[in-house]
Amino acid sequence: MSVSNVMTPGPIGLIADTHGLLRPEALAALAGCDRILHAGDIGGPEILDALQELAPVAVVRGNNDTADWQRALPEELVLDITGLRVRMLHDLKQYRPHADDRIVVTGHSHRPLIDARDGRLYINPGSAGPRRFRLPITVARLYLAPAGPRAEIVPIL
């Protein structure tokens, strides 16, 4: 687990489960974000390179990220963004609540989710990569405002 402090007034782009496919529509949906969080199952390093051209990227390793360079990525990442504790990991089933967590970003299921409960905002941006079953192709945006964090799912196909 790694912790870093981040200041970002603008939207934060959330993406997961690209599995080697970064669609132009995903890049367009994330354009203008101050930071991008990738919640795992990346594919090749070119995915992160392309995202890095838009904004600084934080990433965690997913269950399919098994290459040597991917194994060096953290399984869990904790960010302090404008005073809010954001925890990112690939699979929500592996999440162990921490009192200071306010936002939990995950991937893995390919199912987009925004759920506020237990004093936390849980967000799964869904899958931006190859379609799985009949699930939508999506990313998400996270907004941090004085009234509290809010997120939106952005369909890209």
Backbone as a ProteinNet text record, in pm:
[ID]
protein_1_A
[PRIMARY]
MSVSNVMTPGPIGLIADTHGLLRPEALAALAGCDRILHAGDIGGPEILDALQELAPVAVVRGNNDTADWQRALPEELVLDITGLRVRMLHDLKQYRPHADDRIVVTGHSHRPLIDARDGRLYINPGSAGPRRFRLPITVARLYLAPAGPRAEIVPIL
[TERTIARY]
84.7	0	89.4	47.6	123.4	31.3	83.5	3.6	68.7	-11.9	41.6	-61.2	-12.1	-98.5	-111.8	-235	-263	-356.1	-324.6	-415.3	-473.8	-604.8	-669	-805.9	-825	-954.8	-1054.8	-1006.2	-1093.9	-1137.9	-1210.4	-1258.4	-1143.8	-1170	-1076.2	-1137.6	-1063.9	-1111.9	-1087.1	-1185.9	-1175.6	-1195.6	-1105.5	-1111.3	-1062.8	-1113.6	-1071.1	-1092.2	-1029.5	-1054.1	-1044.2	-933.7	-908.7	-862.1	-795.7	-752.5	-685.7	-601.4	-526.3	-598.9	-719.9	-797	-833.2	-773.3	-807.3	-875.6	-1004.5	-1086.2	-1070.2	-1077.6	-1074.5	-1187.2	-1299.6	-1412	-1378.4	-1297.9	-1255.3	-1161.5	-1069.2	-979	-1056.5	-1155	-1236.3	-1313.3	-1364.8	-1441.8	-1354.6	-1226.4	-1134	-1058.3	-1071.3	-1004.8	-1055.3	-964.3	-1001.1	-994.7	-966.2	-951.5	-814.1	-808.8	-681.9	-594.8	-657	-586.4	-669.3	-604.4	-674.9	-633.5	-732.3	-708	-749.4	-657.4	-686.8	-690.9	-807.3	-828.6	-796.7	-700.2	-645.8	-700.9	-634.3	-652.2	-626.6	-502.6	-458.2	-440.4	-360.5	-313.7	-170.8	-134.3	3.3	34.8	165.5	207.8	162.3	130.7	84.7	-47.8	-124.6	-250.4	-218.4	-125.7	-88.3	-17.9	62.4	129	26.1	-76.1	-179.6	-257.9	-290.5	-362.5	-275.4	-145.8	-51.6	-42.8	-72.4	-73.4	-188	-293.6	-407.5	-387.2	-333.5	-320.2	-232.4	-182.7	-109	-196.9	-135	-208.8	-160.5	-256.9	-228.9	-294	-229.6	-277.5	-252.3	-342.5	-321.4	-323.9	-267.4	-259.9	-391.5	-437.4	-555	-516.5	-613.1	-585.5	-527.9	-548.6	-491.5	-360.5	-314.4	-188.8	-74.3	-18.5	79.2	218.9	236.1	369.6	462.7	593.1	690.1	665.4	645.8	627	496.3	395.5	266.5	275.5	353.1	367.7	434.5	503.5	565.6	464.8	345.3	241.7	179.1	132.3	69.4	-66.7	-102.5	-236.2	-339.9	-293.8	-382	-307.8	-380	-321.2	-411	-351.3	-426.7	-379.8	-474.6	-444.7	-518.3	-455.2	-519.9	-542.4	-666.3	-698	-785	-730	-795.7	-854	-778	-820.2	-911.3	-944.9	-1029	-943.3	-963.4	-888.4	-956.2	-883.5	-931.9	-850.5	-917.8	-850.4	-888.6	-787.9	-812.9	-753.9	-834.1	-790.9	-874.7	-832.8	-901.7	-1034.9	-1038	-1156.2	-1217.6	-1339.5	-1408.5	-1415.8	-1420.2	-1427.2	-1302.8	-1194.1	-1070.7	-1059.2	-1158.5	-1153.9	-1179.9	-1094.2	-1111.2	-1127.8	-1245	-1271.4	-1169.1	-1135.8	-1050	-1130.2	-1119.9	-1203.5	-1192.1	-1073.8	-1053.7	-1092.5	-1122.7	-1159.4	-1291	-1292.3	-1415.4	-1460.9	-1364.7	-1396.1	-1319.3	-1388.6	-1327	-1350	-1240.9	-1246.8	-1199.2	-1281.7	-1248	-1281.2	-1247.9	-1281.5	-1328.1	-1275	-1289.5	-1423.2	-1533.7	-1663.6	-1712.1	-1653.6	-1696.1	-1833	-1889.9	-2021.7	-2005.7	-2052.5	-2043.6	-2127.2	-2073.8	-2141.2	-2104	-2204.8	-2184.6	-2277.3	-2220.2	-2298.7	-2245.3	-2328.6	-2290.2	-2348.5	-2258.4	-2303.6	-2191.1	-2229	-2131.8	-2035.1	-2080.9	-1995.8	-1891.3	-1905.3	-1809.5	-1882.1	-1812.5	-1861.7	-1784.4	-1854	-1793.4	-1818	-1710.5	-1722.5	-1649.9	-1719.5	-1658.4	-1691.5	-1590.4	-1618.7	-1667.3	-1674.9	-1711.8	-1590.8	-1614.5	-1506.3	-1501.4	-1380	-1359.4	-1298.8	-1270.2	-1204.3	-1302	-1261.6	-1347.9	-1480	-1587.1	-1718.9	-1724	-1784.3	-1804	-1954.1	-2001.8	-2144.7	-2222.1	-2323.1	-2401	-2377.4	-2267.8	-2238.4	-2198.4	-2230	-2195.6	-2045.5	-2002.2	-1863.9	-1863.7	-1791.4	-1802	-1669.7	-1662.5	-1562.4	-1642.1	-1573.6	-1645	-1564.6	-1633.9	-1570.7	-1607.1	-1509.3	-1526.6	-1505	-1598.9	-1591.1	-1580.8	-1482.8	-1464.6	-1503.2	-1609.5	-1662	-1685.8	-1696.6	-1722.3	-1847.3	-1946.6	-2069.3	-2049.7	-1934.9	-1907	-1876.5	-1813.9	-1779	-1902.7	-1896.4	-2000.5	-1933.4	-1998.8	-1942.6	-2051.3	-2006.9	-2099.6	-2036.8	-2119.3	-2077.4	-2092.8	-1992.5	-1994.5	-1993.9	-2108.5	-2109.6	-2025.2	-1943.9	-1859.7	-1894.9	-1981.5	-2031.7	-2177.8
-116.1	0	122.6	222.4	345.1	462.2	566.5	683.2	805.5	891.1	1015.9	1126.7	1248.4	1365.3	1427.8	1462.9	1515.8	1634.7	1741.9	1855.4	1858.4	1861.2	1864.8	1930.3	2046.3	2112.2	2062.3	2008.4	1967.8	1824	1774.6	1636.4	1535.9	1421.5	1309.8	1202.4	1157.5	1052.4	916.1	830.3	693.9	596	499.1	399.6	267.1	157.6	24.6	-75.5	-189.6	-304.7	-270	-204.1	-176	-301.5	-391.8	-519.6	-499.1	-394.9	-372.2	-291.9	-246.5	-169.9	-34	70.6	206.2	274.4	282.3	337.5	489.4	545.5	692.3	758.6	691.5	746.5	757.3	664.4	671.5	790.1	808	922.6	1053	1061	1182.6	1208	1102.3	1117.4	1160	1128.5	1162.9	1292.4	1347	1473.6	1582	1664.3	1772.2	1734.8	1608.8	1567.2	1611	1645.1	1687.1	1568.9	1453.7	1332.2	1213.8	1101	979.3	866.2	791.3	673.1	550.7	456.7	331.3	220	155.3	54	-88.1	-103.8	-235.9	-308.1	-420.5	-495.5	-402.6	-360.1	-256.4	-308.3	-411.3	-453	-405	-353.9	-311.2	-173.7	-143.3	-13.3	104	77.9	185.7	246.2	167.9	219.5	332.7	308.1	409.8	528	501.2	609.6	704.8	648.3	731.4	810.5	748.2	819.5	930.5	903.1	1000.2	1125.7	1112.9	1230.5	1324.9	1271.6	1354	1419.3	1342.6	1389.5	1291.1	1331.5	1235.5	1114.4	996.8	871.7	799.9	751.4	660	527.6	417.1	287	179.5	82.4	-38.4	-158.7	-266.2	-390.9	-466.5	-521.6	-607.3	-753.7	-841.5	-984.9	-1038	-966.4	-1008.3	-938.3	-852.8	-780.6	-863.3	-952.1	-1049.2	-1034.2	-940.3	-918.2	-861.9	-874.4	-826.9	-681.2	-593	-451.4	-429.3	-511.8	-497	-545.9	-651.3	-702.8	-600.6	-504.1	-397.6	-291.1	-293.9	-196.6	-234.9	-137.1	-169.7	-236.7	-323.2	-383.1	-286.3	-194.9	-98.7	33.6	141.4	273.6	365	446.7	543.4	682.2	765.8	903.1	998.1	1105	1212.9	1323	1337.4	1435	1543.5	1663.5	1779.4	1744	1668.7	1635.8	1516.2	1451.9	1331.9	1208.8	1103.8	979.7	895.1	869.1	787.1	658.7	544.9	414.9	348.4	298.9	233	92.9	-3.6	-141.8	-203.6	-315.3	-371.2	-435.9	-518	-599.2	-554.6	-507.6	-460.5	-568.7	-695	-803.9	-808	-748.5	-747.3	-622.6	-535.1	-411.6	-439.5	-383.5	-386.6	-242.5	-205.9	-65.2	-6.5	117.3	197.6	321	361.8	470.2	598.5	629	754.9	750.8	633.9	624.4	697.4	784.1	853.1	810.4	769.7	727.6	598.8	500	372.5	348.1	336.8	315.9	174.7	99.3	-38.1	-65.1	-181.4	-228.9	-372.3	-458.1	-603.2	-657.1	-607.3	-666.4	-625.8	-520.7	-462.2	-395.9	-391.4	-330.9	-191.6	-87.8	45.8	56.7	130.8	142.6	274.6	342	453.7	425.3	411.1	373.3	446.6	528.9	597.9	520.4	469.5	397.8	395	382.4	374	492.1	609.4	727.3	729.8	640.5	632.1	636.2	683.3	679.1	569.8	464.5	353.1	375.7	366.5	390.1	280.3	219.4	130.9	192.7	238.9	303.6	207.3	79.7	-19.4	-53	-110.4	-150.3	-58.9	-11.4	68.8	-14.5	-141	-227.1	-311.5	-432.8	-520.4	-548	-552.2	-575.8	-715	-722.6	-849.2	-870	-978.4	-1009.4	-890.6	-843	-728.5	-603.5	-603	-490.1	-367.3	-249.1	-127.6	-100.6	-17.6	28.2	169	186.6	311.2	352	478.5	534	614.9	685.1	769.2	895.5	993.2	1117.6	1138.5	1182.1	1211.6	1360.9	1424.4	1567.5	1586.3	1663.8	1692.9	1838.2	1859.2	1993.8	2013.2	2138.4	2164.1	2093.1	2074.3	2005.5	1855.3	1805.6	1662.7	1604.7	1488.2	1426.6	1372.7	1377.3	1314.2	1255.1	1155.2	1087.2	1067.4	1049	1016.7	909	818.5	717.3	778.6	760.6	817.1	702	674.2	571.4	618.5	530.5	570.7	498.1	401.7	333.3	304
0	0	0	-71.8	-85.1	-53.6	8.9	43.5	-18.9	-79.6	-131.3	-115.1	-99.9	-90	-227.2	-263.6	-396.1	-381.5	-448.6	-454.4	-595	-606.3	-736.5	-724.2	-783.1	-774.5	-879.2	-988.9	-1097.9	-1085.3	-1184.7	-1179.2	-1182.5	-1122.8	-1123.8	-1211.9	-1311	-1399.8	-1338.7	-1348	-1295.1	-1409.5	-1417.2	-1524.2	-1467.6	-1522.8	-1478.2	-1590.8	-1574.9	-1661.9	-1810.1	-1845.8	-1987	-2060.3	-1991.6	-2051	-2186.6	-2197.4	-2320.2	-2426	-2399.5	-2497.8	-2439	-2494.2	-2452.5	-2569.7	-2561.6	-2670.3	-2677.9	-2798.9	-2812.5	-2731.6	-2720.8	-2643.7	-2495	-2445.2	-2305.1	-2285.7	-2377.6	-2369.3	-2374.6	-2462	-2472.3	-2342.9	-2281.9	-2157.6	-2040.6	-2045.9	-1937.7	-1962.9	-2083.1	-2115.2	-2020.4	-1973.7	-1883	-1736.1	-1706.9	-1567	-1515.4	-1388.2	-1327.8	-1289.2	-1272.9	-1231.3	-1278.8	-1304.4	-1346.5	-1254	-1207.1	-1124.6	-1205.1	-1222.3	-1294.1	-1190.6	-1179.1	-1075	-1120.4	-1207.1	-1236.7	-1357.7	-1389.9	-1514	-1632.6	-1639.2	-1731.4	-1873.4	-1888.6	-2019.9	-2033.8	-2149.5	-2173.8	-2119.1	-2108.9	-2055.4	-2141.8	-2267.3	-2355.1	-2306.6	-2232.4	-2175	-2077.2	-1986.8	-1888.1	-1954.2	-2057.8	-2130.2	-2192.4	-2254.2	-2318	-2214.3	-2102.1	-1995.6	-1937.3	-1923.6	-1867.4	-1954.2	-2082.8	-2169.7	-2135.1	-2070.3	-2031.2	-1894.8	-1799.5	-1661.2	-1585.1	-1466.9	-1384.7	-1351.4	-1350	-1332.2	-1206	-1127.9	-1016.9	-1055	-1022.8	-1069.2	-965	-961.7	-881.9	-975.4	-927.2	-1002.6	-990.2	-1101.1	-1101.4	-1105.4	-1094.1	-1091.6	-1222.6	-1333.7	-1461.5	-1494.1	-1406.2	-1426.8	-1369.3	-1452.5	-1403.5	-1464	-1556.7	-1614.6	-1506.7	-1529.4	-1430	-1391.3	-1490.2	-1459.3	-1383	-1409.2	-1339.9	-1195.8	-1172.8	-1035.6	-944.2	-1002.9	-923.3	-879.7	-937.8	-900.8	-767.2	-690.5	-562.3	-581.7	-488.7	-490.6	-435.1	-351.5	-287.1	-278.3	-297.7	-295.6	-214.6	-129	-50	-88.9	-127.2	-166.6	-73.5	-38.2	34.5	-67.8	-111.3	-215.3	-153.1	-149.5	-87.3	49.2	126.5	262.5	274.6	164.9	168.8	143.1	223.4	207.2	100.1	-8.6	-119.3	-119.6	-111.3	-115.7	-247.2	-318.7	-446.7	-442	-485	-500.3	-610.7	-661.5	-777.7	-742.1	-640.5	-609.7	-476.8	-481.1	-360.9	-253.3	-293.2	-194.4	-106.2	-150.6	-71.8	15.5	9.2	87.4	234.3	317	462.1	507.1	559.3	593.7	690.9	664.7	750	788.5	911.9	964.1	882.9	829.6	759.1	611.6	556.9	415.7	390.9	290.6	251.5	112.9	29.9	-107	-133.2	-189.7	-222.7	-372.5	-446.8	-591.6	-621.6	-694.3	-730.4	-877.1	-922.8	-1057.2	-1044.6	-1130.1	-1127.3	-1177.8	-1129.5	-1164.2	-1303.2	-1359.4	-1486.7	-1475.4	-1356	-1334	-1273.3	-1344.3	-1286.8	-1159.8	-1062.7	-933.5	-867.1	-814.7	-722.9	-606.3	-487.2	-370	-248.1	-186.8	-63.3	53.9	139.5	258.7	360.9	483.8	593.8	596.1	552.1	552.5	442.6	343.9	233.7	100.1	-0.9	-137.6	-210.1	-250.8	-324.1	-472.6	-550.9	-695.3	-770.7	-864.3	-962.5	-1097.9	-1172.3	-1299.7	-1408	-1377.4	-1478.3	-1564	-1677.8	-1767	-1888.3	-1919.1	-2039.2	-2151.1	-2123.9	-2221.9	-2301.4	-2337.3	-2415.2	-2342.8	-2419.9	-2361.2	-2299.3	-2182.6	-2112.9	-2097.2	-2152	-2149.4	-2207.1	-2138	-2186.5	-2102.1	-2029	-1942.1	-2024.7	-1975.7	-2050.4	-2049.2	-2141.2	-2148	-2087.8	-1975.3	-1901.5	-1836.9	-1800.7	-1709.9	-1608.8	-1519.6	-1423	-1398.1	-1343.2	-1298.8	-1153.3	-1077.4	-935.4	-915.9	-846.5	-818.2	-667.4	-625.9	-484.3	-463.1	-386.9	-364.6	-216.2	-172	-30.6	22.5	-62.2	-20	-6.1	-49.2	-40.7	-177.1	-180	-307.8	-378.3	-510.3	-591.1	-714.2	-769.6	-886.7	-990.1	-1112.5	-1220.8	-1307.8	-1354	-1450.4	-1588.6	-1673.8	-1808.8	-1909	-1973.1	-2077.8	-2196.5	-2250.1	-2363	-2491.4	-2484.7	-2605.5	-2588.9
[MASK]
+++++++++++++++++++++++++++++++++++++++++++++++++++++++++++++++++++++++++++++++++++++++++++++++++++++++++++++++++++++++++++++++++++++++++++++++++++++++++++++

